[in-house]
């Protein structure tokens, strides 16, 4: 959009999702003066900016949910939302497959002619499919090859798919085991710091656990990583990672799917990474 004149001969404009302000000399300011912020035009533009940011976040969250759940996405739905550039940006360049897995490629566009992808031969083709899957990366057999191909094509993804860190369950684990202690013992000076790190990453904390709920093959499973339930000002440590049903019943590893396993480890590893690290010098 163009620049709009507001109070004090300043000008404002919406650049992406951000309201920018410049003075009469044309210099872009780092912050918006109070007089400008109180101008009715600026107030409306700031409200629009806030809505756009929420819209961007919601679109990305919805697309990520489709991926986490490996939900079939109807082609008419994709065509409907693709007209919105925010939606298109969230889904563009993600790896998609047909429900039978016969066709794989990078999603480029959707219109009345069909679904446009770049296939693994580098050709742009149209799919006449009723549905698409956006698979979780742990389900992609040739993940490293896909990452390399995407880099060669200089593709970028708004939703973390190809470059999402994944954890594959190693062979030889006791299928009846229920706890993972790899990420236990991560020290935090205050419980509220650990809770804040969980919340910032989108993990709610309930009953002393940071939780990642995953629906996989129609089953609802919660990955839970212990954070503590004492005074928020008390020191705490990260605890074991477990997998439960929504009613809290702990599941053995044999009942945990690959997506849930990977997402649970991603949760626990993120919390453990924020721990206090004592160096040799400090010791």
N, C-alpha and C positions, 0 to 999 in steps of 0.2 A: 504494500500500500504506500501511498505518498505520505508526505509530512504534513501534520496538522498544526496550525498556530494556536498556542494556548497562552495562559497568563504570563506576563513579563516578557513577551516577544520570544519565548521559547518555542520549540517545535518538537512534536513527538510522533513516533511511528511504531507500528507493530512489526518487528523483525523476527520471523519465525513465531515463537510463542512469547517473546520478550518485548516489553515496551521500552523503547530507546528514547532518549531525550538529548537535544542539542541546543546550544545557545544561539544568539543572533549571528554570531560569527561562523556558525556552522560546525563548531567543535562538539563532538559527542561527549556527553558527560557520563561519569562513572555512576553517579547517583542522581535521583530526581529531586529537585528542590521542592520544599514543602508547598510553596505557592502553586507549583505545577501539579503536584499530587492532589491538591484540593480543587483543581479546576474540573468542572463537570465532564468535559471531553476526556480528560485524562482518567477520571474515575471510571468512566464507561469502558475505556480501553484497557485499564487494569483489570476490570472484571472479566472482559473478554479474554485477556491473557491468562488469568487464573483458570477460566473454564477450559481453554485450549490445553493447558498443562495437565489438567485432570483428564481430559479426553485422550491425550496422548498416553498417559499412564494407564488408563483403563483399557485402551485398545491393545497395548502391549501385554497387559495382564491377561486379557481374554485369549489372545493368540498363544501366550505361554501356557495357559490352562489347556487349550486344545492339544498342545504338544505334550504336556505332562501326562495327560490322560489318553494320548493317542486317539483322540476322538475323530470319527469320520466327519468331515466338514462338507455339507452339501454344496455342490457347485453353484446353484442359484443364490445361496447365501453369500458366497465369496463374490459373485458378480454384483450383488446388491451393495455390499460394503466397499467394493473396490473403487467406486466413484469418489469416495472420501479419501483424499491423499494420505490422511493420518492412518487409516486402516490399511491402505495399500503399502505404506512405508513399513508398517509393523509386520506384514506378511511377506513382502517382497524378498526374494533371494533365499527363502527358507527351503530346505530340502523337503520335497513332498513325494508321496508315492500314491499309486492307485491302491484301492483296498486289497487287491490280490497280490500287490507287490511287484507286478509285472513291469510297471513303468516307474522310473525314478528320475528326478531332475530338480532343478532349482526353479522355484516359482517366479515368473517374471510379470505376467499380467493375466487378467481375467476379463472377458467381455462376452458379447452374444455369440462370438465365433468359437468360444471354448476357452480352455485353460492353456495359457502359453507357458512352456517350460524350456529350459536349456537342459537337454538330456546329457547322459554321461559320455556321449560322443562329441559333445560340443555343438550339437545342432539345435536350432530353435524349432520346436514342434508344437502342435496343438493337440491337446487331449480332449477326446469326447467322452468325459467321465462324469458320472452323476455325483461322485464323492471323491474327496482327497483325504489322505492322512498326512499329518505333520508329525513324523515319528520323533520320539525322544532319542537323543544321540546314542544312548546306551543300546538301542535296538538296531542301530545302523551297523551292518557287518563290515563295511569298508569305510569306517569313519576317517581314518588317516588319509586315505585316498581322496575322499570327498573334501577334506580340509585343504589338501594340496591343490585340488582342482579349483576350488573356490578362490584360493589365493591367486592362482594363475589367471582366473577370469576377473580378478579384482572386485569380487562381490563382497558386499557388507550386509550384515544382518542386524536389524534393530532389536530382535529378540534373541537372547543367548541360546543358540542351538548347537551349531557345529563346534564352537569353541568353548562350550560348556564343559567343565571338568566332570568326568564320569568315573564311577567306581563299579567294577565288575566283580561279582562274588567269586573269590578264588576257589579252586577245587580243593577238596579235602576237608572242608569245614564240617563240623558235626552238625547234621541237619536238625538235631534236637536242641542245639544251643540257642540261647535267647538274648545274650548280652554281648556288646562289643565295648571293650575298655580302652581301645586305641586312643581315644580322645579324652580320656579321663585325666584329672589332675591339672588342668589348665587353671592357673591361679589368677583371680581378679581381686583388686583391692576392695571393691564394693560390689555387692550383688546387683545394685541398680546399673552398674556399668555393663555387666553381662546381659541383663535384661534389655538394656538400651541397644546393645549390639544385635541382639536377636530381633527386636522390633524394627530396627532400621533395615534389616534384611528381609522383612516381611514374615517373620516367624512369630506367631502369638505365643505367649507364655501362659500355661495353665497348670495349676497344681504342682508348680516347681519345675515343669518341663517346658522347653522350647519345642514346638510341634510343627511338623510338616505333614499335612494330610494329602494322601495320594489315592486316587481311584484308578485301580489297575485291573483290567479284565472283569470289571463290574464289582470288584471288592474294594471296600474302603479300609485303608490301613493308615495308621498314624506312626510316623517315625518320631520318637521322642528322645531328646537329649537333656539330661538333668542339668539344671542351672542353680537350683537352690530355692528354698521357701522361707528363709529366715528374714531378719531385719534387712531392708534394702541397703543399709549403711554397713552391714557386716561383710567381712571378707568371705569369699566363696571360691569353689573350684568346680570346673566342669565335671560331669559324671558320665556314666555309661550311656550308650545309645541302645535303645530297645525299639521294638516294633509291636504295636498293639492294635487290637480292634477298637472302634470308637468307644466301647464300653469299658476300656482299660485292660482287658484280658491280653496278657503278653503272648506273642506268637513265636513259635520256633522258626528258625531260618528257613526251613523247608516250605513255609507258607508265605514267604516274602518274595514278591516278584522283582524282576531286575530293575524296573524303574524306581520302585519304592526303595530298594536297596541303595541305588545310586543317590537318590535324593536325600535319603537319611544320612548317608555319609557326607554329602555336601553340606547339610545342616550342621552336623557335629564338627566337621573340619573347619567350617567358618567360625564357629564359636571358639574352638580351640586356638585358632590362629590369632585371636585377639588377646590372648593371655599375656601376663607379665613374664617377660623373658629375662632371667637373671644371667648376666654375662659373667665371665671369669673375673674381670676387673672389679665388678660390683661385689662379687662374692669375696 
